[in-house]
Amino acid sequence: MKKTLLLALPALAVLAACSHKNEQPEQQAQSAPTFHDVMKDEVDKHADEVWEVTNPAVGDKGGIDPTKMTDAMWRQLAEDATAVQEGAQQIAQMDKITVIRPGETIADAGVPGGHSAAEVQAEIDKNPQGLRDHAAGLAATMGDLVKAANARDAAKAGPIIDSLDGVCEGCHLDYWYPDQKALVEKIIKENK
């Protein structure tokens, strides 16, 4: 009996190791941040902070009034823009873009005009490289904003911040709520 047990133990150890090895990619996929994680926790959060920092400094003719920006505001702007840039780069480099983990929900699910995670995933799956390209564009825009903020250059920062909503909405209209794209384009055209 002892001899059989001694022979069986190494076999069980090898079997356990192989079984554990097969679970690792699945566990890694479950622990990897999803598209929604990065958008919610990095991109959206810090983009909102960019606007919170700069809205009080908007000049009478738009843009940024440098006299309304303190050194602390410029530093905060650079930090927030860097965080958005890093989140966008993370999305741009995602090999497989997964919207959410099973059992999770996304913002706007169930809201009129909002889409479910499955609908957003279907849009991304049609053109994942397009999403990566949008994210890379956002990262580049944020890189320019970081440079402008570090240089305390309101003349460069203002137009970038003014364009940020359009940069974000371009991607949202392609992937988050594409059925509203024609309506938005019509409104833009009518207001030119």
C-alpha positions in Angstrom: 0.0 0.0 0.0 2.8 2.4 0.9 4.7 1.6 -2.3 1.5 2.3 -4.4 1.0 5.5 -2.5 4.6 6.6 -3.1 4.3 5.9 -6.8 0.9 7.7 -7.1 2.1 10.9 -5.3 4.5 12.0 -8.1 1.8 11.3 -10.7 -0.7 13.3 -8.8 1.7 16.2 -8.4 2.4 16.2 -12.2 -1.4 16.1 -12.9 -2.0 19.0 -10.5 0.8 21.0 -12.0 -0.6 20.5 -15.5 -4.1 21.3 -14.4 -2.9 24.5 -12.7 -0.9 25.5 -15.8 -4.1 25.2 -18.0 -6.0 27.5 -15.6 -3.5 30.3 -15.7 -4.4 31.9 -19.1 -8.1 31.9 -18.1 -7.3 33.5 -14.7 -5.0 36.0 -16.4 -7.9 36.9 -18.8 -10.2 37.3 -15.9 -7.8 39.6 -14.1 -6.8 41.7 -17.1 -8.6 45.0 -17.3 -11.5 45.2 -19.6 -12.2 48.0 -22.0 -14.9 49.2 -19.7 -12.5 49.1 -16.7 -9.9 51.3 -18.5 -12.5 53.7 -19.8 -14.3 54.1 -16.4 -11.3 54.1 -14.1 -8.7 55.8 -16.3 -9.9 57.6 -19.4 -13.3 59.0 -18.4 -12.4 59.7 -14.8 -9.3 61.7 -15.7 -10.9 63.4 -18.7 -13.5 64.7 -16.4 -10.7 66.0 -14.1 -9.1 67.7 -17.1 -12.3 69.7 -17.6 -12.7 70.3 -13.8 -9.3 71.9 -13.7 -9.7 73.9 -16.9 -13.4 75.0 -16.8 -12.7 77.7 -14.2 -10.0 79.1 -16.4 -12.0 79.4 -19.7 -11.5 82.9 -21.1 -14.1 85.3 -22.3 -13.5 84.2 -25.9 -13.0 80.5 -25.1 -9.7 78.8 -24.7 -7.7 79.1 -21.5 -7.0 82.4 -19.8 -3.5 82.0 -18.5 -4.2 84.5 -15.7 -6.8 82.1 -14.3 -4.4 79.1 -14.2 -2.2 78.6 -11.1 0.9 76.5 -11.0 -1.1 73.9 -9.1 -3.7 73.8 -11.8 -1.1 73.4 -14.5 0.5 70.5 -12.6 -2.9 68.9 -12.0 -3.7 69.3 -15.7 -0.5 67.6 -16.7 -1.1 64.7 -14.3 -4.7 64.2 -15.4 -3.8 64.4 -19.1 -1.0 61.9 -18.5 -3.5 59.5 -16.9 -5.9 59.8 -19.8 -2.9 59.3 -22.2 -1.8 56.1 -20.4 -5.4 54.7 -20.3 -5.8 55.4 -24.0 -2.4 53.8 -24.8 -3.6 50.8 -22.8 -6.7 50.5 -25.0 -4.7 51.1 -28.2 -2.4 48.1 -27.2 -5.2 45.7 -26.2 -4.8 42.5 -28.2 -8.3 41.2 -27.6 -10.8 44.0 -26.6 -13.3 42.6 -24.1 -15.9 45.1 -23.0 -16.8 43.6 -19.7 -16.4 40.4 -17.6 -19.4 38.0 -17.5 -22.0 39.3 -15.0 -20.9 43.0 -15.2 -22.9 45.8 -16.7 -21.8 49.0 -18.4 -22.8 52.6 -17.9 -25.9 53.5 -20.0 -27.1 50.0 -20.2 -30.9 50.1 -20.0 -31.0 53.9 -20.5 -32.9 55.2 -23.5 -30.4 55.5 -26.3 -27.8 53.5 -24.3 -26.5 50.1 -25.4 -25.8 46.9 -23.6 -22.3 45.5 -23.3 -23.2 42.9 -25.9 -24.1 45.6 -28.4 -20.9 47.6 -27.7 -18.9 44.3 -28.0 -20.5 43.6 -31.4 -19.6 47.1 -32.6 -16.0 46.7 -31.4 -15.8 43.2 -33.0 -16.7 44.7 -36.4 -13.6 46.9 -36.3 -11.4 46.5 -33.3 -8.5 48.3 -35.1 -10.7 51.3 -35.6 -11.1 51.4 -31.8 -7.4 51.1 -31.2 -6.8 53.9 -33.7 -9.3 56.2 -31.9 -7.5 55.4 -28.6 -4.1 56.1 -30.2 -5.5 59.4 -31.4 -6.7 60.3 -27.9 -3.3 59.3 -26.5 -1.5 61.6 -29.0 -3.9 64.5 -28.2 -3.3 64.0 -24.5 0.5 63.9 -25.1 0.2 67.3 -26.7 -1.8 68.5 -23.8 0.8 67.2 -21.3 3.5 69.2 -23.2 1.4 72.3 -23.2 0.5 72.0 -19.5 4.2 71.4 -18.6 5.2 74.5 -20.6 2.3 76.5 -19.1 1.2 77.3 -22.6 -2.4 78.4 -22.6 -2.4 79.2 -26.3 -1.7 75.5 -27.1 -3.6 73.9 -24.2 -6.9 75.8 -24.9 -7.5 74.5 -28.5 -6.6 70.9 -27.4 -9.1 71.1 -24.5 -11.7 72.6 -26.8 -11.3 69.6 -29.2 -11.3 67.0 -26.5 -15.0 66.5 -26.4 -15.0 65.9 -30.2 -12.1 63.4 -29.9 -14.1 61.5 -27.3 -17.4 61.7 -29.1 -16.0 60.4 -32.4 -15.2 57.1 -30.8 -18.4 57.0 -28.7 -20.5 57.5 -31.8 -18.6 54.7 -33.6 -18.7 52.2 -30.8 -20.8 53.2 -27.8 -24.0 54.6 -29.4 -23.6 54.3 -33.2 -27.3 54.6 -33.9 -27.1 58.3 -32.8 -24.3 59.1 -35.3 -26.5 60.3 -38.1 -28.5 62.5 -35.7 -25.3 64.1 -34.2 -23.9 64.7 -37.7 -27.2 66.3 -38.8 -27.1 68.6 -35.7 -23.5 69.6 -36.4 -24.2 70.3 -40.0 -27.2 72.4 -39.2 -25.2 74.5 -36.7 -22.3 75.3 -39.0 
